[in-house]
Each structure stands twice: as structure tokens, then as C-alpha cells.
Amino acid sequence: MATEVEKLIDDLNNLVKINIDRTTGYELAAKDIEDPSLKNLFSGFVKESEDFAEQLGQIVKHYGETPSESGTTAGKLHQTWVDIKAKFVGHSSESILSSCQTGDQTAIEAYNAVLDHEKVQALPEVQALLASQQNVIKQDLLLIESLHKTYQS
């Protein structure tokens, strides 16, 4: 049975993977979208996700472990589905924003799970970092949802 610290490291490494998924998703979105303002927005989200993964990786290293270097299986499956869907319906702004929305909702849920972890609650600096990162992703999601509504009209 895993210790609380081992569980914490696994949870943090999962958030590293989630941010790698987010980086990959936004890189592809920036590549596939034609709207220059959305390209710039997505490029900013790429940098943000890289920074988040790096910050989380530093905590994992602090506990003597190696941070993940690849995303989640679910993230890879989601991206495969997006690629298949794009072959049939194209890379519309609406479909790209919908995919980004799904990815950020998944990220927020993953952060919720880790923030509920007892060990995180006992480490205020880790809890503050996670809450801060999650709040940024929530703000990003609100913007994506707003843009998605605009492109649906």
C-alpha cells in the first residue's frame, strides 16, 4: 500500500501529465486554427501549461522522484479522437474551442482531486500553488467558453 507521500507524488505527477496534455492540445489548436488572435491566445496557454508542469515537476523532484515527461493515456486518446473528427468535419474554430474546453474541464477536475488530498492540505505552499494554477485554468476555461459561444452564433 502506498504511503501518503507516495500518493501525493503520484497525484502531483498526474498534474504534470495533465499540463503536458494541455500543452500538446493548445500547440495543436494553435497550429490548426486560422484566427490570429486565437493562435496567440493558444500560444500563451502553451507557455502557461509548460510553466505549470515545470513548477509541479520541481515539487516532485523535491521528494526525490522524477517528474513525468509525457501526458496521460486519456489525453492521447482525446487527441486521437479530435484528429479523427477533424478529418471528417475539418478544423473549425468551434470544434477546436470545444476540444480545448473539454481539456480544461478535465484539468480542473484533476486539480480538485489533488487539492482534496490530506497531505496537500497539510502543505500550505503546495496547496497555494495548486489552487493558483487551478484558478488560472478556470479563468482560461471561462474565456474559452465565452469564445466558443461566440463562434457557435
N, C-alpha and C positions, 0 to 999 in steps of 0.2 A: 504494500500500500504506500502511495506517495505521501511524503511529508507535506506540510503546509507550504514550506519554501519551494519544494519541487513543483507543487501545484501552481504556485504563484509564477514561477519561471515559465512553466508551460503556458499559462494564461498570457503572460507578457509576450512570449514568443508567438502566440497566436495573433496578438495585436500587431506584432511586427509583420507577420504574414498578411494580415488584413490590409495593412498600409502598403505592402508590396503589391497586393491585388489592386488597391486603389490607384497606385502609381501607374501600373500597367493599363488599367482601364482608362484613366484620363490621358495617358500617352496615345492610346489608340483612338480615343474620342477626338483629341486634338488633331490627329493625323487624318481622320475620316471626315471631319466637319469642314464645311466651306466658309462659314461665317467667321470673319477675322476676330470679332470681339469674343466669340465663344472659344476660338482657338487660344486666344490669350488667357481667358479665364481658366480653361482646362490646363494650360501650361503652368499657371500659378498653383493649381491644385496638385499637379505632379510634384512641384518643388515642396509644397506643404507636406504631402504624404511621405516624400523622401526624408524630410526633416523629422517627421513623427517617428518613422521606422528607426532612424538613427538614434533619436533620444531614447526610445524604448530599448533598442539594442544595447545602449550604454548601461541601462539598468540590468539587463540580462548578463552582461559581461561582469558587472559589479558582483553578481552572485556566482561568478566563476564558470558560466556557461557560454556557449557560442550562439549568437543570435541567428535566427533563420535567415536564409538568403533567397528563399523562393516563397511564392504565395501559397494559398490554400488550394486544395483539390476542388472545393466548391467554386472558388474564384476562377479556376481554369475551366471548369465545366460551364460556368456562366458565360465566360468569354467565348467559348466554342459555340454556345447557343447564339450569342449575339452575332458571331461571324456567319453562322448558317442562315440566320434570319436576314442578315444584310444581303446575302446572295439573292434572296427572293424579293425583298422589299426595298433594297437599297439602303444607303446611309443617310436617311432623312434626319434633320435636326431633331424632330420629335422622337424618333426611335433612339437616337444617341442619348438624348436627355433622359428618356425613360430608363435606359440601361444605367446611366450614371445615378439616377435616383435610387434604383434598386441596390446598387453597390453601396451607396452611402447609408441607406437604411440598414443594411447588413452590418456595416461598420459600427453604427450607433448601438445596435443590439449586442454586438461583441463587447463593446466598451461597457455597456450596462452590466453584462455578466461578470466582467473582471472587477468593476467597481463594487459589486456586491460581495466580493471575496473578503473574508475576515482579515486575512493577512494584509490586504491593501488598505483596509480601514485602519489598521494599526501602524501604517506607514504614511503619515500625512503628506510628505513630499511626493511620494509616488501617487497617492490619491489625487493630489492637486494637479500633477502633470496630466494624469489620465482624464480628469474632469475638464481641464483646459483644452486638451486635444479633442475630446468628445464635443465640447461646446463649439469649437471651430467647425467640426464636421457637421454639427446640427445647423449652424449658420449657412454653411455651404449647401446643405440639403434644402433649406428654405429658399435659397436663391435658385437652385436647380428646379425645384417645384414651381416656382414663380415663372421661370423661363419656359418650362415645359407647358404650362397653361397658355402662355403667350403663343407658342408655336402650334398648339392644338387649335387655336382660333382661326 
